Amino acid sequence: MASISKDRWLAIATLMPSIILIGIFVYGFIGNTFYVSMTDWNEEQALSFDPEINYTGLENYRYLFSDSLSPEVQEMLAQMQETMGDDFPDDISMFTDPLGTRFRQDMVNAVFYSVLLLAGAVGLGMFLAILLDRRPRGIGILRTVFLYPMALSFIVTGTIWNWLLAPQGLNQLPTAVGLDPIQFDWLSSRDQILTFNWQRLLPVLLYILAAVLIVWGLMRLRRKGAKALYHLLLPGVVIGASTWLFGGFLPDVLMMEEPHGFNLATLGIIMAAVWQYSGYTMALYLAGFHGISLDIAEAAKLDGAGPFGYYRHVAIPMLKPITISAVIILSHISLKMFDLIYAMTGWDTATTGHPALNMFTTSFRANNFAKGAAIAVVLFLLAAMFIIPYLVSSYRKKKGVA
């Protein structure tokens, strides 16, 4: 017992310096960022020798996600609207701070960055893994070629793709076969698709929730049956129908219309990110395919499964943990695309913006540390939203609950 106690104290003494340092320089700074995000530490106080920093609660978050107007300006506009009546101007953008509008578009961009990076890198990586799993000639060379982009930093990748997507780059490729060049501004296009009005954000979120539940329910219907029907499909239909019928009664998030959507200028950045990380997902899936027992593959062939059927019904479902791991890792990467975007379009391009870039410019260009900290907290919570369910699920499976 004495030796066990001695070993335990030795382990504690060995780990304690690391625990203290992590507690201070990781979790302590995270806690301080949360606190700063709930203050009014702005550019004027940043330049003061004796700043008076006040606690403001969630005001910075309201500013980012709803009206970029101070309470005083909102009260003044309400009085003007009451006095002027029908003569009150529809456009009040002159009273707003562009930071809030920019952040909201950056959040929309981040959603599309994440979704398209996940779909592209996972889909292309899986395809390349299946291709190599068929043992083609030159498999060693192909594996090296597909993995090579992973060895590059985002800065190098961004520089390469900046050259490729320049007007004299890929746009001129059709001229090699006598066709006209492509007329598209890959990194500076102002065109938007899939637009929506942030003023009516609440109905949009409810429609998205309904769509996710319905699609998830349809995917699990065959395996879960009535459970998927009652727990996913029906709630999704009810939420969607209720939003369609009564969504007009939900309150507006903003005082005026604010359209946002998918900026086509982000396509070039997404292509570069998919090019770099599809090799990573290929390596994950290829290792998984090689880990499947040959007996399982032979049994599938005896049951009449062809190559497509084997991967569709046997191999890929068995690699679900790998898919989840790839999604988690790529989701984090999509939230930290600062350097790739910076290398390709700079730090002040609204059409390709990202919350990480916005955090940098707000904090260190505008010296508005409170709002910059609020953006950092939003990114932290988004990352936690991806990782915490995965950790909880893994813990429950280890305990035999799930």
VEXDO-503171 format. One record per residue: residue in one letter; x, y, z of N, C-alpha, C in turn. Coordinates in pm, whole numbers, padded with zeros to 5 digits, always signed. Example, Ala and Ser with C-alpha at 12.3 -4.5 7.8 and 13.67 -1.06 7.14 Angstrom:
// VEXDO-503171
A+01319-00569+00780+01230-00450+00780+01320-00330+00780/S+01285-00225+00708+01367-00106+00714+01290+00003+00787/
//
This chain:
// VEXDO-503171
M+00082-00120+00000+00000+00000+00000+00086+00126+00000/A+00197+00118+00076+00285+00234+00084+00346+00265-00052/S+00383+00155-00125+00442+00177-00257+00340+00236-00354/I+00212+00189-00342+00108+00243-00429+00087+00391-00400/S+00082+00426-00272+00062+00565-00234+00179+00651-00282/K+00301+00595-00271+00419+00669-00316+00415+00691-00467/D+00377+00587-00540+00367+00600-00686+00261+00703-00725/R+00152+00703-00651+00045+00798-00683+00092+00941-00662/W+00159+00966-00549+00209+01101-00523+00315+01142-00625/L+00396+01044-00667+00496+01074-00769+00430+01112-00901/A+00323+01040-00936+00250+01073-01060+00187+01212-01051/I+00128+01243-00935+00067+01374-00916+00172+01485-00926/A+00286+01463-00861+00392+01564-00864+00447+01583-01005/T+00450+01473-01082+00500+01483-01219+00404+01559-01309/L+00274+01535-01289+00173+01597-01375+00137+01739-01333/M+00159+01773-01207+00110+01900-01155+00164+02022-01231/P+00293+02030-01265+00338+02148-01341+00262+02165-01473/S+00241+02054-01544+00167+02064-01671+00023+02107-01647/I-00039+02051-01542-00178+02087-01512-00189+02235-01478/I-00095+02285-01398-00097+02427-01360-00079+02516-01483/L+00019+02482-01567+00044+02564-01686-00074+02562-01782/I-00133+02444-01804-00250+02436-01892-00367+02513-01831/G-00384+02500-01699-00493+02571-01633-00481+02722-01647/I-00358+02772-01639-00338+02918-01648-00342+02966-01793/F-00260+02904-01878-00238+02958-02012-00339+02907-02116/V-00422+02810-02082-00528+02766-02173-00663+02805-02115/Y-00702+02739-02007-00836+02763-01953-00847+02898-01884/G-00738+02946-01825-00741+03079-01766-00762+03187-01871/F-00692+03175-01982-00707+03274-02090-00842+03261-02159/I-00895+03138-02169-01030+03122-02224-01131+03194-02135/G-01117+03174-02003-01207+03243-01911-01193+03394-01920/N-01070+03443-01935-01050+03587-01948-01112+03640-02077/T-01106+03560-02185-01169+03602-02311-01320+03614-02294/F-01380+03518-02222-01523+03527-02194-01554+03657-02118/Y-01471+03690-02019-01495+03811-01941-01481+03936-02027/V-01372+03943-02106-01349+04061-02190-01464+04080-02288/S-01522+03969-02338-01632+03980-02435-01757+04042-02374/M-01763+04051-02242-01879+04110-02175-01845+04245-02113/T-01748+04315-02174-01711+04449-02129-01723+04546-02247/D-01688+04673-02221-01691+04775-02327-01550+04820-02365/W-01454+04729-02362-01314+04761-02392-01303+04790-02542/N-01307+04917-02579-01308+04956-02719-01180+05029-02756/E-01180+05090-02876-01058+05153-02927-01016+05274-02844/E-01112+05347-02787-01076+05464-02707-01006+05422-02578/Q-01059+05318-02514-00998+05271-02390-00864+05202-02416/A-00850+05141-02536-00723+05075-02569-00609+05176-02577/L-00641+05301-02611-00539+05405-02625-00522+05488-02498/S-00602+05458-02396-00597+05535-02272-00495+05475-02175/F-00427+05563-02100-00333+05515-01999-00406+05464-01875/D-00526+05512-01852-00605+05470-01735-00748+05438-01781/P-00765+05326-01854-00897+05297-01911-00998+05258-01803/E-01121+05298-01824-01232+05259-01736-01318+05157-01811/I-01292+05030-01782-01359+04921-01853-01479+04876-01770/N-01596+04877-01831-01721+04845-01761-01780+04714-01811/Y-01849+04645-01721-01918+04521-01755-02049+04554-01828/T-02071+04491-01944-02191+04520-02023-02278+04397-02048/G-02245+04284-01987-02326+04164-02007-02314+04110-02149/L-02427+04077-02208-02429+04017-02342-02449+04119-02453/E-02423+04245-02425-02448+04351-02523-02368+04331-02651/N-02242+04287-02639-02161+04267-02759-02216+04156-02847/Y-02272+04054-02786-02330+03943-02864-02458+03989-02933/R-02538+04068-02863-02658+04124-02927-02618+04211-03046/Y-02513+04286-03027-02463+04373-03134-02421+04292-03256/L-02358+04177-03235-02308+04097-03347-02421+04027-03422/F-02519+03974-03349-02619+03890-03412-02749+03963-03447/S-02773+04078-03384-02895+04152-03417-02856+04291-03464/D-02930+04393-03425-02904+04528-03476-02770+04582-03427/S-02692+04636-03520-02566+04700-03485-02591+04845-03445/L-02684+04863-03354-02723+04996-03309-02716+05001-03158/S-02665+05109-03106-02663+05126-02961-02805+05152-02912/P-02834+05125-02785-02968+05153-02732-03009+05298-02752/E-02913+05392-02742-02947+05533-02760-02993+05561-02903/V-02921+05502-03002-02960+05523-03142-03094+05458-03170/Q-03119+05339-03114-03248+05274-03134-03362+05360-03078/E-03340+05419-02961-03443+05505-02902-03466+05629-02989/M-03358+05686-03042-03371+05803-03128-03447+05769-03256/L-03417+05652-03316-03487+05611-03438-03634+05584-03412/A-03664+05526-03295-03804+05501-03260-03881+05632-03248/Q-03818+05733-03188-03884+05864-03176-03901+05928-03314/M-03800+05915-03400-03810+05970-03536-03923+05902-03614/Q-03933+05770-03600-04037+05697-03672-04175+05739-03624/E-04188+05761-03493-04317+05803-03438-04353+05944-03486/T-04252+06030-03496-04277+06169-03538-04302+06180-03688/M-04222+06110-03769-04228+06124-03914-04334+06036-03979/G-04372+05928-03913-04475+05841-03969-04431+05778-04100/D-04512+05796-04206-04482+05735-04336-04360+05796-04403/D-04318+05914-04357-04201+05979-04417-04069+05925-04361/F-04076+05831-04266-03954+05776-04208-03880+05696-04316/P-03749+05719-04334-03676+05652-04443-03667+05501-04421/D-03676+05426-04533-03663+05281-04524-03519+05239-04498/D-03425+05314-04551-03283+05280-04537-03224+05356-04418/I-03190+05282-04314-03129+05344-04195-02985+05296-04179/S-02925+05246-04289-02789+05193-04281-02688+05298-04238/M-02721+05428-04260-02629+05534-04219-02610+05537-04068/F-02706+05479-03993-02696+05481-03847-02627+05356-03793/T-02600+05258-03878-02547+05131-03831-02396+05126-03844/D-02336+05041-03763-02193+05014-03770-02174+04892-03861/P-02089+04901-03963-02075+04788-04056-02016+04662-03995/L-01958+04671-03874-01897+04554-03813-01998+04442-03794/G-02117+04476-03742-02217+04373-03719-02262+04308-03848/T-02288+04388-03951-02328+04334-04081-02219+04245-04138/R-02096+04290-04127-01982+04211-04178-01971+04078-04103/F-01988+04081-03973-01979+03957-03895-02087+03859-03936/R-02207+03908-03959-02317+03818-03995-02291+03752-04130/Q-02238+03828-04226-02203+03765-04354-02087+03667-04337/D-01993+03700-04249-01882+03609-04223-01932+03478-04162/M-02032+03485-04076-02089+03364-04019-02154+03278-04127/V-02225+03343-04219-02285+03269-04331-02175+03206-04415/N-02068+03282-04442-01955+03225-04516-01897+03104-04445/A-01883+03113-04312-01825+03004-04235-01909+02877-04247/V-02041+02892-04250-02129+02776-04267-02102+02709-04401/F-02094+02789-04507-02069+02731-04639-01927+02675-04650/Y-01829+02743-04590-01694+02688-04587-01695+02549-04524/S-01762+02537-04409-01762+02410-04336-01834+02301-04415/V-01955+02331-04461-02036+02229-04529-01967+02182-04657/L-01918+02275-04739-01859+02237-04867-01721+02173-04850/L-01645+02217-04749-01517+02150-04722-01541+02007-04677/L-01638+01987-04588-01669+01851-04542-01715+01763-04658/A-01810+01813-04736-01862+01733-04847-01752+01704-04950/G-01674+01806-04984-01572+01787-05086-01458+01699-05041/A-01401+01727-04923-01285+01652-04876-01321+01508-04841/V-01435+01488-04775-01476+01351-04740-01514+01273-04866/G-01593+01334-04954-01634+01264-05076-01517+01231-05167/L-01431+01330-05195-01316+01306-05282-01216+01211-05217/G-01194+01228-05086-01102+01138-05016-01150+00995-05019/M-01281+00975-05000-01336+00839-05006-01320+00780-05146/F-01346+00861-05249-01331+00813-05387-01186+00772-05415/L-01090+00854-05373-00949+00822-05396-00908+00697-05319/A-00962+00681-05197-00931+00561-05118-00984+00435-05186/I-01105+00442-05239-01161+00327-05311-01077+00296-05435/L-01034+00402-05504-00950+00383-05623-00821+00311-05588/L-00754+00353-05481-00629+00289-05442-00652+00152-05381/D-00767+00131-05319-00796+00000-05261-00814-00107-05368/R-00838-00065-05492-00850-00160-05604-00713-00202-05657/R-00605-00155-05592-00467-00190-05625-00431-00161-05772/P-00444-00035-05815-00405-00003-05954-00253-00003-05969/R-00207-00002-06092-00064+00008-06116-00014+00146-06070/G+00106+00146-06016+00163+00271-05967+00097+00321-05841/I+00047+00229-05757-00025+00270-05637+00063+00353-05544/G+00191+00320-05536+00281+00396-05449+00296+00541-05494/I+00310+00561-05625+00323+00696-05679+00193+00773-05659/L+00080+00708-05687-00049+00775-05671-00073+00814-05526/R-00039+00725-05433-00059+00757-05291+00024+00879-05252/T+00146+00886-05300+00232+01001-05269+00176+01130-05329/V+00129+01122-05454+00074+01240-05521-00049+01291-05447/F-00138+01199-05406-00261+01241-05339-00234+01296-05199/L-00130+01245-05133-00100+01290-04997-00014+01416-04994/Y+00053+01446-05104+00150+01556-05105+00092+01690-05059/P-00030+01730-05102-00081+01860-05057-00088+01875-04905/M-00102+01762-04833-00107+01770-04687+00023+01822-04628/A+00134+01806-04702+00264+01850-04651+00282+02001-04661/L+00192+02069-04732+00203+02212-04753+00128+02289-04645/S+00176+02405-04612+00103+02493-04521-00009+02563-04596/F-00104+02619-04521-00213+02692-04584-00161+02812-04663/I-00053+02874-04616+00003+02990-04686+00054+02949-04824/V+00127+02837-04830+00178+02789-04959+00063+02749-05050/T-00035+02677-04995-00151+02637-05074-00224+02760-05127/G-00243+02859-05042-00312+02980-05085-00239+03053-05195/T-00106+03059-05185-00027+03126-05289-00037+03052-05423/I-00028+02918-05418-00038+02839-05542-00173+02860-05608/W-00280+02849-05528-00414+02860-05587-00447+03004-05625/N-00383+03098-05562-00401+03238-05604-00350+03256-05747/W-00237+03193-05778-00186+03197-05915-00279+03123-06011/L-00325+03004-05969-00409+02923-06058-00541+02993-06091/L-00598+03064-05993-00730+03124-06012-00723+03267-06062/A-00604+03314-06092-00590+03447-06153-00652+03445-06293/P-00687+03562-06349-00750+03566-06482-00670+03493-06590/Q-00537+03489-06577-00453+03420-06676-00422+03276-06636/G-00495+03223-06537-00471+03087-06491-00568+02987-06549/L-00646+02922-06461-00739+02818-06504-00843+02870-06602/N-00874+02997-06595-00974+03053-06688-00932+03038-06834/Q-00802+03025-06858-00752+03012-06995-00744+02867-07042/L-00778+02772-06955-00766+02631-06990-00848+02592-07113/P-00973+02638-07129-01050+02599-07249-00987+02644-07380/T-00902+02746-07375-00840+02792-07500-00745+02688-07559/A-00703+02591-07477-00613+02486-07528-00683+02397-07630/V-00817+02392-07627-00892+02311-07725-00976+02400-07815/G-00939+02528-07824-01006+02618-07916-01133+02683-07866/L-01162+02673-07736-01282+02734-07680-01249+02870-07620/D-01355+02945-07589-01336+03075-07525-01295+03057-07380/P-01216+03149-07325-01178+03138-07184-01298+03154-07091/I-01284+03100-06972-01389+03112-06870-01393+03256-06821/Q-01513+03312-06813-01529+03449-06764-01588+03443-06622/F-01501+03421-06525-01547+03415-06386-01437+03465-06295/D-01473+03554-06204-01379+03607-06105-01381+03516-05983/W-01290+03420-05979-01293+03317-05875-01282+03376-05735/L-01204+03478-05715-01177+03529-05580-01234+03668-05556/S-01297+03727-05656-01350+03863-05637-01492+03880-05688/S-01560+03770-05718-01697+03779-05767-01788+03840-05660/R-01882+03922-05703-01979+03983-05611-02114+03911-05615/D-02123+03805-05692-02250+03734-05707-02280+03650-05583/Q-02409+03645-05549-02457+03564-05437-02571+03475-05484/I-02576+03353-05427-02689+03264-05447-02736+03216-05310/L-02852+03151-05308-02909+03099-05182-02921+03211-05079/T-02969+03326-05122-02979+03441-05031-03101+03429-04940/F-03090+03489-04824-03201+03497-04730-03189+03628-04654/N-03295+03665-04586-03300+03790-04512-03272+03763-04365/W-03160+03817-04314-03124+03794-04173-03229+03852-04079/Q-03302+03950-04126-03410+04006-04044-03508+03897-04004/R-03528+03799-04090-03619+03687-04064-03539+03561-04034/L-03438+03574-03949-03348+03462-03919-03420+03348-03847/L-03510+03379-03756-03574+03274-03677-03650+03174-03763/P-03735+03217-03857-03799+03118-03945-03699+03038-04028/V-03591+03102-04072-03490+03031-04151-03427+02919-04068/L-03393+02948-03942-03334+02846-03855-03432+02732-03830/L-03559+02763-03813-03659+02658-03792-03674+02571-03916/Y-03672+02630-04033-03679+02552-04157-03557+02460-04170/I-03440+02511-04135-03319+02429-04141-03329+02313-04043/L-03376+02341-03920-03394+02235-03822-03492+02129-03872/A-03601+02172-03932-03700+02078-03985-03638+01992-04095/A-03562+02055-04184-03499+01979-04294-03399+01877-04241/V-03320+01916-04140-03223+01823-04082-03293+01703-04019/L-03400+01728-03943-03473+01619-03879-03535+01526-03983/I-03592+01582-04088-03656+01499-04191-03553+01414-04264/V-03443+01475-04306-03339+01400-04378-03279+01293-04288/W-03250+01329-04163-03194+01232-04068-03292+01118-04045/G-03420+01151-04031-03520+01048-04011-03531+00954-04130/L-03526+01008-04252-03533+00923-04371-03411+00831-04381/M-03295+00881-04340-03174+00799-04345-03179+00685-04244/R-03247+00706-04132-03252+00604-04027-03382+00525-04026/L-03470+00553-04121-03602+00491-04119-03594+00340-04136/R-03510+00294-04228-03502+00150-04253-03449+00075-04131/R-03352+00135-04060-03289+00064-03949-03366+00082-03819/K-03420+00201-03796-03486+00230-03668-03638+00217-03675/G-03695+00223-03795-03839+00204-03810-03921+00311-03741/A-04013+00266-03654-04107+00357-03588-04035+00460-03501/K-03921+00423-03445-03847+00516-03359-03802+00638-03440/A-03750+00614-03560-03709+00726-03646-03830+00806-03691/L-03942+00738-03714-04063+00807-03760-04114+00904-03655/Y-04123+00859-03530-04183+00941-03425-04084+01041-03365/H-03956+01007-03363-03858+01094-03297-03794+01195-03392/L-03795+01167-03523-03726+01255-03618-03819+01306-03728/L-03882+01215-03802-03961+01256-03917-04080+01343-03878/L-04163+01293-03786-04283+01369-03748-04249+01503-03685/P-04152+01510-03589-04116+01643-03537-04067+01738-03647/G-03991+01686-03744-03944+01771-03853-04059+01826-03937/V-04156+01739-03968-04272+01783-04046-04353+01885-03968/V-04372+01861-03837-04451+01953-03754-04382+02089-03745/I-04250+02089-03723-04177+02217-03714-04184+02292-03846/G-04163+02221-03958-04169+02287-04088-04306+02343-04119/A-04411+02264-04093-04547+02310-04121-04586+02426-04030/S-04548+02418-03902-04581+02526-03808-04510+02655-03847/T-04385+02644-03891-04312+02764-03933-04376+02825-04057/W-04420+02741-04150-04484+02790-04272-04616+02861-04240/L-04690+02808-04142-04821+02866-04109-04809+02988-04019/F-04720+02980-03920-04717+03083-03816-04584+03159-03810/G-04493+03135-03907-04363+03202-03904-04372+03352-03913/G-04480+03403-03974-04496+03547-03985-04514+03617-03852/F-04551+03541-03748-04571+03601-03616-04442+03606-03534/L-04336+03541-03582-04209+03545-03510-04147+03684-03520/P-04080+03731-03416-04024+03867-03418-03907+03879-03514/D-03888+04000-03566-03772+04029-03650-03647+04039-03564/V-03534+03994-03620-03406+04005-03551-03344+04143-03572/L-03369+04202-03689-03314+04333-03723-03426+04432-03749/M-03391+04562-03748-03489+04666-03776-03512+04684-03926/M-03418+04637-04009-03433+04651-04153-03384+04524-04222/E-03420+04509-04350-03379+04392-04425-03227+04390-04443/E-03171+04268-04436-03026+04252-04452-03001+04120-04524/P-02989+04122-04657-02971+03997-04732-02831+03940-04716/H-02825+03810-04698-02698+03737-04694-02714+03609-04775/G-02603+03549-04813-02610+03427-04890-02473+03371-04920/F-02470+03278-05015-02346+03212-05053-02273+03296-05157/N-02160+03354-05116-02078+03433-05207-01998+03340-05298/L-02014+03355-05429-01944+03268-05522-01793+03288-05517/A-01748+03401-05462-01603+03424-05449-01538+03326-05353/T-01617+03261-05267-01560+03164-05174-01529+03031-05241/L-01578+03010-05364-01556+02881-05431-01407+02851-05449/G-01329+02952-05487-01187+02930-05507-01117+02885-05380/I-01153+02946-05266-01092+02909-05138-01134+02768-05099/I-01261+02735-05122-01309+02600-05089-01238+02496-05175/M-01217+02526-05303-01145+02433-05391-01003+02408-05339/A-00935+02514-05296-00800+02499-05244-00798+02415-05117/A-00895+02437-05028-00900+02361-04903-00931+02214-04930/V-01024+02187-05021-01056+02048-05056-00935+01979-05117/W-00863+02049-05206-00743+01994-05267-00640+01954-05161/Q-00628+02036-05057-00526+02009-04955-00566+01895-04862/Y-00693+01884-04827-00733+01789-04722-00801+01663-04773/S-00827+01651-04903-00883+01526-04953-00782+01412-04939/G-00652+01442-04948-00551+01339-04927-00551+01287-04785/Y-00581+01375-04690-00588+01333-04550-00702+01234-04528/T-00821+01267-04579-00934+01175-04562-00911+01047-04643/M-00841+01058-04757-00807+00938-04834-00722+00843-04749/A-00624+00897-04678-00538+00813-04595-00618+00745-04485/L-00712+00818-04424-00795+00758-04319-00878+00643-04374/Y-00947+00666-04485-01032+00562-04541-00951+00444-04595/L-00837+00472-04656-00755+00364-04709-00705+00272-04598/A-00664+00332-04486-00624+00250-04371-00742+00168-04320/G-00861+00228-04320-00979+00154-04277-01012+00039-04370/F-01005+00062-04501-01032-00046-04597-00933-00161-04580/H-00806-00128-04558-00705-00232-04540-00724-00307-04409/G-00793-00246-04314-00816-00311-04186-00936-00405-04184/I-01016-00404-04291-01132-00494-04298-01084-00635-04330/S-01134-00731-04256-01092-00869-04274-01124-00919-04415/L-01032-00998-04471-01056-01056-04603-01174-01151-04601/D-01201-01211-04485-01317-01302-04475-01447-01227-04502/I-01455-01102-04454-01577-01023-04478-01592-00991-04625/A-01480-00955-04690-01486-00926-04834-01525-01050-04913/E-01470-01165-04877-01505-01289-04948-01650-01326-04926/A-01699-01306-04803-01840-01337-04774-01932-01247-04856/A-01895-01120-04872-01976-01029-04952-01980-01073-05098/K-01865-01118-05150-01862-01166-05288-01948-01290-05305/L-01945-01382-05207-02027-01503-05215-02175-01469-05212/D-02210-01360-05144-02350-01316-05139-02392-01240-05264/G-02301-01226-05358-02335-01162-05485-02308-01014-05492/A-02236-00960-05395-02207-00816-05396-02093-00786-05493/G-02117-00695-05586-02012-00650-05676-01925-00547-05607/P-01828-00490-05679-01741-00389-05617-01819-00271-05558/F-01917-00219-05633-01995-00106-05582-02076-00147-05460/G-02142-00263-05468-02223-00310-05356-02140-00337-05232/Y-02018-00388-05251-01931-00415-05137-01899-00287-05061/Y-01858-00183-05134-01824-00057-05067-01948+00012-05012/R-02059+00005-05088-02180+00076-05048-02244+00014-04925/H-02251-00118-04918-02328-00185-04813-02241-00249-04705/V-02112-00267-04730-02028-00338-04634-01915-00249-04582/A-01825-00207-04671-01703-00141-04627-01728-00003-04568/I-01799+00082-04641-01819+00220-04593-01899+00224-04463/P-02010+00148-04447-02078+00149-04317-01989+00104-04202/M-01895+00014-04227-01805-00031-04121-01707+00078-04079/L-01687+00177-04164-01591+00284-04135-01659+00409-04081/K-01776+00394-04023-01848+00508-03966-01764+00585-03864/P-01691+00518-03772-01606+00594-03678-01502+00681-03749/I-01447+00631-03860-01350+00711-03935-01418+00833-03996/T-01538+00813-04049-01611+00926-04106-01639+01033-04000/I-01680+00989-03882-01708+01085-03774-01581+01160-03735/S-01469+01088-03724-01343+01154-03689-01303+01255-03795/A-01318+01218-03923-01284+01311-04031-01372+01435-04027/V-01501+01416-04001-01592+01530-03994-01554+01623-03879/I-01522+01566-03763-01484+01649-03647-01358+01730-03678/I-01256+01664-03731-01129+01732-03757-01144+01838-03865/L-01214+01805-03974-01232+01902-04082-01320+02019-04039/S-01415+01993-03950-01498+02102-03898-01412+02203-03822/H-01320+02152-03741-01230+02243-03670-01142+02320-03767/I-01093+02251-03870-01008+02318-03969-01085+02429-04040/S-01211+02402-04073-01291+02503-04143-01315+02627-04058/L-01309+02612-03926-01326+02727-03838-01194+02802-03816/K-01085+02747-03868-00953+02809-03848-00884+02834-03983/M-00962+02877-04082-00907+02897-04217-00849+03037-04235/F-00803+03095-04128-00750+03232-04132-00640+03246-04236/D-00537+03160-04228-00419+03179-04311-00446+03152-04459/L-00533+03054-04490-00563+03027-04631-00636+03145-04694/I-00737+03197-04626-00812+03312-04679-00722+03435-04687/Y-00640+03455-04584-00549+03570-04583-00453+03565-04702/A-00403+03445-04732-00307+03431-04842-00373+03450-04978/M-00501+03416-04989-00566+03418-05121-00636+03550-05150/T-00697+03612-05049-00776+03733-05077-00744+03849-04983/G-00651+03831-04889-00621+03940-04797-00714+03940-04677/W-00697+04040-04592-00769+04041-04465-00894+04128-04468/D-00918+04202-04576-01029+04298-04576-01118+04282-04699/T-01145+04158-04738-01234+04132-04851-01365+04077-04797/A-01471+04155-04809-01598+04119-04746-01658+03993-04804/T-01642+03970-04935-01710+03857-04998-01654+03722-04956/T-01528+03718-04914-01467+03591-04872-01433+03591-04724/G-01494+03680-04647-01460+03695-04506-01491+03572-04424/H-01434+03569-04304-01450+03457-04211-01445+03514-04070/P-01519+03458-03974-01514+03513-03838-01374+03520-03780/A-01286+03427-03816-01149+03432-03763-01076+03556-03813/L-01093+03591-03940-01035+03714-03993-01099+03836-03929/N-01230+03830-03911-01302+03941-03848-01252+03964-03706/M-01227+03856-03635-01175+03867-03498-01040+03938-03499/F-00954+03902-03594-00821+03964-03603-00832+04113-03632/T-00911+04149-03733-00921+04290-03772-00991+04372-03663/T-01094+04315-03601-01165+04388-03496-01076+04412-03375/S-00998+04311-03337-00915+04323-03217-00789+04405-03241/F-00718+04378-03350-00584+04432-03366-00571+04539-03474/R-00675+04558-03554-00676+04670-03647-00762+04784-03594/A-00879+04747-03540-00970+04849-03486-00954+04869-03336/N-00872+04784-03270-00850+04794-03125-00979+04782-03044/N-01077+04713-03099-01203+04691-03027-01196+04551-02966/F-01129+04542-02851-01097+04411-02794-01220+04338-02741/A-01319+04410-02694-01438+04345-02639-01515+04271-02748/K-01541+04339-02859-01614+04273-02968-01529+04166-03035/G-01398+04187-03042-01310+04082-03093-01313+03959-03005/A-01317+03980-02873-01327+03866-02781-01461+03795-02796/A-01568+03871-02821-01699+03809-02842-01698+03720-02966/I-01632+03764-03073-01620+03681-03193-01540+03555-03161/A-01433+03569-03082-01352+03453-03044-01435+03353-02964/V-01520+03402-02875-01606+03313-02796-01704+03240-02886/V-01759+03309-02985-01851+03244-03079-01781+03130-03152/L-01658+03153-03198-01581+03047-03264-01553+02932-03169/F-01520+02964-03044-01494+02860-02944-01618+02774-02922/L-01734+02837-02912-01857+02762-02890-01894+02678-03012/L-01867+02729-03132-01893+02650-03253-01804+02526-03255/A-01677+02542-03219-01587+02426-03214-01633+02326-03109/A-01675+02377-02993-01725+02288-02887-01851+02215-02930/M-01933+02281-03012-02057+02220-03058-02029+02095-03142/F-01915+02094-03212-01879+01976-03291-01817+01867-03204/I-01732+01904-03111-01651+01804-03041-01722+01743-02921/I-01804+01821-02849-01864+01769-02725-01957+01652-02750/P-02051+01657-02848-02135+01538-02872-02053+01414-02906/Y-01944+01432-02980-01859+01318-03015-01793+01260-02890/L-01743+01345-02802-01679+01297-02679-01780+01228-02588/V-01900+01286-02577-02004+01224-02493-02042+01088-02548/S-02061+01080-02680-02098+00953-02742-01989+00848-02722/S-01863+00889-02739-01752+00795-02721-01744+00747-02577/Y-01767+00838-02483-01763+00801-02341-01874+00702-02307/R-01994+00728-02359-02106+00639-02331-02084+00500-02391/K-02024+00495-02510-01998+00365-02572-01895+00286-02492/K-01793+00357-02440-01694+00288-02359-01755+00234-02230/K-01854+00306-02178-01920+00261-02055-02030+00159-02082/G-02057+00134-02212-02160+00036-02245-02300+00087-02237/V-02317+00224-02235-02451+00281-02227-02516+00283-02363/A-02437+00328-02465-02492+00339-02601-02478+00207-02675/
//
